[in-house]
Amino acid sequence: MLDHVGFQCADLAASAAFYDAVLEPIGLRRLKDFKVALGYGALEADFWISAQESGDGFRESHIAFKAPSRAAVDAFFQAAVAAGAEVLHEPAIHPEYHPAYYGVFVRDPDGNNVEAVSHGPE
């Protein structure tokens, strides 16, 4: 449904370090670097972060990255903790979404709710 999504960041360098670390375990990496905007993805840059240039204040956003396995969700979690992320929900099955929904929720350096999720069985 979506082609790409982007977030503005208060500290682009801190956000870049966070996303470089947490996206690698789920098979995503930085593909584009325009200095003021960075694009991440597997084959194409479809997740972007950039320096904050407009708007006042903070409004929390949520983004969920699809992980290829539960082990990848766990690796995302370990990378997020190592990067100093606030843990919102540790890796767990969330049957309220569906029986095989395995996800983890953390905060990025700007306070956004960032999730890694696997939809397959263990």
Order of alpha helices (4+ residues) and beta strands (2+ residues): beta-alpha-beta-beta-beta-beta-alpha-beta-beta-beta
